[in-house]
Amino acid sequence: MESRLEANVTDKKESNDVDRRSFFKRVLMGLGLSAGYGTGAVYFLNFIIPRKKPIKYRKLLVGSLEELPRGGSITFKDLDGRENVLVNTDAGLKAMSTTCTHLGCKVYWEPNNDRFFCPCHNAVFDVNGNVVSGPPPRPLDKYEVEVDENENVYVMLKES
Ligand code: FES
């Protein structure tokens, strides 16, 4: 009788040990799966919604206000060697690409007309580079302009 009771107690202990062991196994398995799926979900979200890299700018000294009377212009090259123009308009300093957005001809600043003109297909852009007439599909590329306390004029160029 006693031995049966002992056997029963031993069985219960073993049963408890097995239950505890299987419980911990399941908990560990659940944690492992959660970590795996969580990591996968983070990579998936990064793939679907990629993080934006911060845009880096380089400040280029183009000239000084002294050299740039109203209507005046200074040409400068960007980091890729493309030609651009800085103009002093009634609406302020404007820095634009001189590459036409239609077929890439060179655009000229016309101080007397306060506009940019592309001679290839007679396109006209306003002082902000917006298309006024002609076939170009979009405005001219623009740059931010900064003037420091010594009246030096800088253009902010995007690094690629
Ligand atoms: S290339 Fe400038 S309008 Fe066509």
py3Dmol code that shows the C-alpha trace and the ligand (Angstrom):
import py3Dmol

protein = """\
ATOM      1  CA  MET A   1       0.000   0.000   0.000  1.00  0.00           C
ATOM      2  CA  GLU A   2       2.730   2.324   0.988  1.00  0.00           C
ATOM      3  CA  SER A   3       4.712   1.589  -2.090  1.00  0.00           C
ATOM      4  CA  ARG A   4       1.683   2.413  -4.247  1.00  0.00           C
ATOM      5  CA  LEU A   5       1.321   5.733  -2.483  1.00  0.00           C
ATOM      6  CA  GLU A   6       5.005   6.454  -3.022  1.00  0.00           C
ATOM      7  CA  ALA A   7       4.672   5.490  -6.632  1.00  0.00           C
ATOM      8  CA  ASN A   8       1.711   7.847  -6.954  1.00  0.00           C
ATOM      9  CA  VAL A   9       3.625  10.718  -5.352  1.00  0.00           C
ATOM     10  CA  THR A  10       6.628  10.032  -7.581  1.00  0.00           C
ATOM     11  CA  ASP A  11       4.358   9.953 -10.632  1.00  0.00           C
ATOM     12  CA  LYS A  12       2.806  13.289  -9.629  1.00  0.00           C
ATOM     13  CA  LYS A  13       6.267  14.818  -9.114  1.00  0.00           C
ATOM     14  CA  GLU A  14       7.377  13.573 -12.502  1.00  0.00           C
ATOM     15  CA  SER A  15       4.135  14.798 -14.003  1.00  0.00           C
ATOM     16  CA  ASN A  16       4.703  18.244 -12.417  1.00  0.00           C
ATOM     17  CA  ASP A  17       8.293  18.253 -13.671  1.00  0.00           C
ATOM     18  CA  VAL A  18       7.142  17.362 -17.154  1.00  0.00           C
ATOM     19  CA  ASP A  19       4.436  20.041 -17.060  1.00  0.00           C
ATOM     20  CA  ARG A  20       6.914  22.659 -15.829  1.00  0.00           C
ATOM     21  CA  ARG A  21       9.469  21.593 -18.421  1.00  0.00           C
ATOM     22  CA  SER A  22       6.970  21.703 -21.246  1.00  0.00           C
ATOM     23  CA  PHE A  23       5.669  25.053 -19.977  1.00  0.00           C
ATOM     24  CA  PHE A  24       9.190  26.559 -20.059  1.00  0.00           C
ATOM     25  CA  LYS A  25       9.812  25.005 -23.441  1.00  0.00           C
ATOM     26  CA  ARG A  26       6.676  26.648 -24.783  1.00  0.00           C
ATOM     27  CA  VAL A  27       7.544  29.991 -23.198  1.00  0.00           C
ATOM     28  CA  LEU A  28      11.036  29.879 -24.727  1.00  0.00           C
ATOM     29  CA  MET A  29       9.616  28.813 -28.075  1.00  0.00           C
ATOM     30  CA  GLY A  30       7.109  31.663 -27.912  1.00  0.00           C
ATOM     31  CA  LEU A  31       9.844  34.175 -27.067  1.00  0.00           C
ATOM     32  CA  GLY A  32      11.997  32.848 -29.918  1.00  0.00           C
ATOM     33  CA  LEU A  33       9.139  33.061 -32.389  1.00  0.00           C
ATOM     34  CA  SER A  34       8.225  36.549 -31.203  1.00  0.00           C
ATOM     35  CA  ALA A  35      11.823  37.705 -31.581  1.00  0.00           C
ATOM     36  CA  GLY A  36      12.059  36.120 -35.032  1.00  0.00           C
ATOM     37  CA  TYR A  37       8.757  37.450 -36.311  1.00  0.00           C
ATOM     38  CA  GLY A  38       9.395  40.835 -34.676  1.00  0.00           C
ATOM     39  CA  THR A  39      12.755  41.158 -36.423  1.00  0.00           C
ATOM     40  CA  GLY A  40      11.155  40.044 -39.675  1.00  0.00           C
ATOM     41  CA  ALA A  41       8.373  42.599 -39.218  1.00  0.00           C
ATOM     42  CA  VAL A  42      10.904  45.405 -38.651  1.00  0.00           C
ATOM     43  CA  TYR A  43      12.833  44.464 -41.824  1.00  0.00           C
ATOM     44  CA  PHE A  44       9.561  44.178 -43.754  1.00  0.00           C
ATOM     45  CA  LEU A  45       8.421  47.624 -42.586  1.00  0.00           C
ATOM     46  CA  ASN A  46      11.814  49.117 -43.457  1.00  0.00           C
ATOM     47  CA  PHE A  47      11.466  47.593 -46.914  1.00  0.00           C
ATOM     48  CA  ILE A  48       7.901  48.866 -47.388  1.00  0.00           C
ATOM     49  CA  ILE A  49       8.478  52.287 -45.789  1.00  0.00           C
ATOM     50  CA  PRO A  50      12.175  53.053 -46.247  1.00  0.00           C
ATOM     51  CA  ARG A  51      13.751  55.579 -43.923  1.00  0.00           C
ATOM     52  CA  LYS A  52      14.649  58.857 -45.543  1.00  0.00           C
ATOM     53  CA  LYS A  53      18.291  59.717 -45.464  1.00  0.00           C
ATOM     54  CA  PRO A  54      18.910  63.281 -44.361  1.00  0.00           C
ATOM     55  CA  ILE A  55      19.771  65.495 -47.311  1.00  0.00           C
ATOM     56  CA  LYS A  56      23.243  66.961 -47.056  1.00  0.00           C
ATOM     57  CA  TYR A  57      23.987  70.404 -48.409  1.00  0.00           C
ATOM     58  CA  ARG A  58      27.228  72.101 -49.269  1.00  0.00           C
ATOM     59  CA  LYS A  59      27.457  75.840 -49.011  1.00  0.00           C
ATOM     60  CA  LEU A  60      29.125  77.403 -52.044  1.00  0.00           C
ATOM     61  CA  LEU A  61      30.375  80.985 -51.995  1.00  0.00           C
ATOM     62  CA  VAL A  62      29.213  82.475 -55.287  1.00  0.00           C
ATOM     63  CA  GLY A  63      30.057  86.162 -54.843  1.00  0.00           C
ATOM     64  CA  SER A  64      29.117  89.248 -52.894  1.00  0.00           C
ATOM     65  CA  LEU A  65      26.176  91.634 -53.078  1.00  0.00           C
ATOM     66  CA  GLU A  66      28.641  94.287 -54.284  1.00  0.00           C
ATOM     67  CA  GLU A  67      29.179  92.323 -57.490  1.00  0.00           C
ATOM     68  CA  LEU A  68      25.464  91.803 -57.984  1.00  0.00           C
ATOM     69  CA  PRO A  69      23.494  94.967 -58.751  1.00  0.00           C
ATOM     70  CA  ARG A  70      19.708  94.762 -59.418  1.00  0.00           C
ATOM     71  CA  GLY A  71      19.215  92.687 -62.557  1.00  0.00           C
ATOM     72  CA  GLY A  72      22.801  91.457 -62.385  1.00  0.00           C
ATOM     73  CA  SER A  73      23.797  87.819 -62.563  1.00  0.00           C
ATOM     74  CA  ILE A  74      26.723  85.567 -61.726  1.00  0.00           C
ATOM     75  CA  THR A  75      27.151  82.104 -63.230  1.00  0.00           C
ATOM     76  CA  PHE A  76      28.489  79.270 -61.108  1.00  0.00           C
ATOM     77  CA  LYS A  77      28.905  75.522 -61.404  1.00  0.00           C
ATOM     78  CA  ASP A  78      27.312  72.954 -59.094  1.00  0.00           C
ATOM     79  CA  LEU A  79      29.102  69.934 -57.602  1.00  0.00           C
ATOM     80  CA  ASP A  80      28.587  67.994 -60.846  1.00  0.00           C
ATOM     81  CA  GLY A  81      29.993  70.791 -63.004  1.00  0.00           C
ATOM     82  CA  ARG A  82      26.628  71.941 -64.408  1.00  0.00           C
ATOM     83  CA  GLU A  83      26.164  75.622 -65.019  1.00  0.00           C
ATOM     84  CA  ASN A  84      23.766  77.675 -62.896  1.00  0.00           C
ATOM     85  CA  VAL A  85      23.022  81.340 -62.454  1.00  0.00           C
ATOM     86  CA  LEU A  86      22.514  83.597 -59.450  1.00  0.00           C
ATOM     87  CA  VAL A  87      20.432  86.680 -60.256  1.00  0.00           C
ATOM     88  CA  ASN A  88      19.439  89.724 -58.250  1.00  0.00           C
ATOM     89  CA  THR A  89      15.779  90.329 -59.109  1.00  0.00           C
ATOM     90  CA  ASP A  90      13.152  92.676 -57.696  1.00  0.00           C
ATOM     91  CA  ALA A  91      11.838  89.584 -55.897  1.00  0.00           C
ATOM     92  CA  GLY A  92      15.225  88.935 -54.274  1.00  0.00           C
ATOM     93  CA  LEU A  93      18.237  86.762 -54.997  1.00  0.00           C
ATOM     94  CA  LYS A  94      17.441  83.681 -57.084  1.00  0.00           C
ATOM     95  CA  ALA A  95      19.709  80.792 -57.948  1.00  0.00           C
ATOM     96  CA  MET A  96      18.611  78.550 -60.827  1.00  0.00           C
ATOM     97  CA  SER A  97      19.908  75.862 -63.063  1.00  0.00           C
ATOM     98  CA  THR A  98      20.504  77.121 -66.583  1.00  0.00           C
ATOM     99  CA  THR A  99      19.463  73.745 -67.984  1.00  0.00           C
ATOM    100  CA  CYS A 100      16.037  73.900 -69.590  1.00  0.00           C
ATOM    101  CA  THR A 101      13.641  71.278 -68.264  1.00  0.00           C
ATOM    102  CA  HIS A 102      12.348  70.598 -71.770  1.00  0.00           C
ATOM    103  CA  LEU A 103      15.297  69.209 -73.731  1.00  0.00           C
ATOM    104  CA  GLY A 104      18.241  70.581 -71.801  1.00  0.00           C
ATOM    105  CA  CYS A 105      19.176  73.693 -73.805  1.00  0.00           C
ATOM    106  CA  LYS A 106      20.859  76.560 -72.010  1.00  0.00           C
ATOM    107  CA  VAL A 107      18.491  79.079 -70.424  1.00  0.00           C
ATOM    108  CA  TYR A 108      19.480  82.780 -70.271  1.00  0.00           C
ATOM    109  CA  TRP A 109      18.567  85.443 -67.744  1.00  0.00           C
ATOM    110  CA  GLU A 110      17.002  88.509 -69.391  1.00  0.00           C
ATOM    111  CA  PRO A 111      17.314  91.392 -66.887  1.00  0.00           C
ATOM    112  CA  ASN A 112      15.263  93.790 -69.007  1.00  0.00           C
ATOM    113  CA  ASN A 113      12.320  91.375 -69.127  1.00  0.00           C
ATOM    114  CA  ASP A 114      12.816  89.962 -65.601  1.00  0.00           C
ATOM    115  CA  ARG A 115      12.663  86.416 -66.903  1.00  0.00           C
ATOM    116  CA  PHE A 116      14.638  83.380 -68.009  1.00  0.00           C
ATOM    117  CA  PHE A 117      14.465  82.507 -71.673  1.00  0.00           C
ATOM    118  CA  CYS A 118      15.228  79.295 -73.554  1.00  0.00           C
ATOM    119  CA  PRO A 119      15.981  80.028 -77.220  1.00  0.00           C
ATOM    120  CA  CYS A 120      15.550  76.440 -78.417  1.00  0.00           C
ATOM    121  CA  HIS A 121      11.739  76.461 -78.323  1.00  0.00           C
ATOM    122  CA  ASN A 122      11.084  80.000 -77.048  1.00  0.00           C
ATOM    123  CA  ALA A 123      10.229  78.958 -73.521  1.00  0.00           C
ATOM    124  CA  VAL A 124       9.841  81.613 -70.845  1.00  0.00           C
ATOM    125  CA  PHE A 125      10.338  81.126 -67.095  1.00  0.00           C
ATOM    126  CA  ASP A 126       9.503  83.752 -64.474  1.00  0.00           C
ATOM    127  CA  VAL A 127      11.955  85.024 -61.826  1.00  0.00           C
ATOM    128  CA  ASN A 128      11.094  82.006 -59.646  1.00  0.00           C
ATOM    129  CA  GLY A 129      11.860  79.592 -62.474  1.00  0.00           C
ATOM    130  CA  ASN A 130       8.207  78.712 -63.087  1.00  0.00           C
ATOM    131  CA  VAL A 131       7.147  78.000 -66.659  1.00  0.00           C
ATOM    132  CA  VAL A 132       5.276  80.950 -68.174  1.00  0.00           C
ATOM    133  CA  SER A 133       5.097  79.693 -71.746  1.00  0.00           C
ATOM    134  CA  GLY A 134       6.564  77.037 -73.987  1.00  0.00           C
ATOM    135  CA  PRO A 135       6.928  73.283 -73.781  1.00  0.00           C
ATOM    136  CA  PRO A 136       8.992  72.737 -70.568  1.00  0.00           C
ATOM    137  CA  PRO A 137       7.115  70.293 -68.322  1.00  0.00           C
ATOM    138  CA  ARG A 138       8.333  71.708 -65.016  1.00  0.00           C
ATOM    139  CA  PRO A 139      10.073  74.719 -63.435  1.00  0.00           C
ATOM    140  CA  LEU A 140      13.828  75.244 -63.469  1.00  0.00           C
ATOM    141  CA  ASP A 141      15.795  73.596 -60.666  1.00  0.00           C
ATOM    142  CA  LYS A 142      16.348  76.067 -57.843  1.00  0.00           C
ATOM    143  CA  TYR A 143      18.826  76.502 -55.012  1.00  0.00           C
ATOM    144  CA  GLU A 144      18.482  78.155 -51.646  1.00  0.00           C
ATOM    145  CA  VAL A 145      20.464  81.353 -51.286  1.00  0.00           C
ATOM    146  CA  GLU A 146      22.014  82.733 -48.097  1.00  0.00           C
ATOM    147  CA  VAL A 147      23.695  86.077 -47.453  1.00  0.00           C
ATOM    148  CA  ASP A 148      25.997  86.479 -44.461  1.00  0.00           C
ATOM    149  CA  GLU A 149      26.719  89.618 -42.405  1.00  0.00           C
ATOM    150  CA  ASN A 150      29.584  90.557 -44.762  1.00  0.00           C
ATOM    151  CA  GLU A 151      27.193  90.431 -47.745  1.00  0.00           C
ATOM    152  CA  ASN A 152      28.772  87.281 -49.140  1.00  0.00           C
ATOM    153  CA  VAL A 153      26.255  85.272 -51.146  1.00  0.00           C
ATOM    154  CA  TYR A 154      26.144  81.496 -50.760  1.00  0.00           C
ATOM    155  CA  VAL A 155      24.157  78.867 -52.623  1.00  0.00           C
ATOM    156  CA  MET A 156      23.141  75.629 -50.924  1.00  0.00           C
ATOM    157  CA  LEU A 157      24.006  72.675 -53.166  1.00  0.00           C
ATOM    158  CA  LYS A 158      22.626  69.210 -52.535  1.00  0.00           C
ATOM    159  CA  GLU A 159      25.265  66.519 -52.184  1.00  0.00           C
ATOM    160  CA  SER A 160      24.413  63.364 -54.077  1.00  0.00           C
TER     161      SER A 160
END
"""
ligand_1 = """\
4
FES
S 14.820 72.956 -74.737
Fe 14.125 74.710 -73.753
S 12.162 74.958 -74.541
Fe 12.860 73.195 -75.520
"""
view = py3Dmol.view(width=600, height=400)
view.addModel(protein, "pdb")
view.setStyle({"model": 0}, {"cartoon": {"style": "trace"}})
view.addModel(ligand_1, "xyz")
view.setStyle({"model": 1}, {"stick": {}})
view.zoomTo()
view.show()
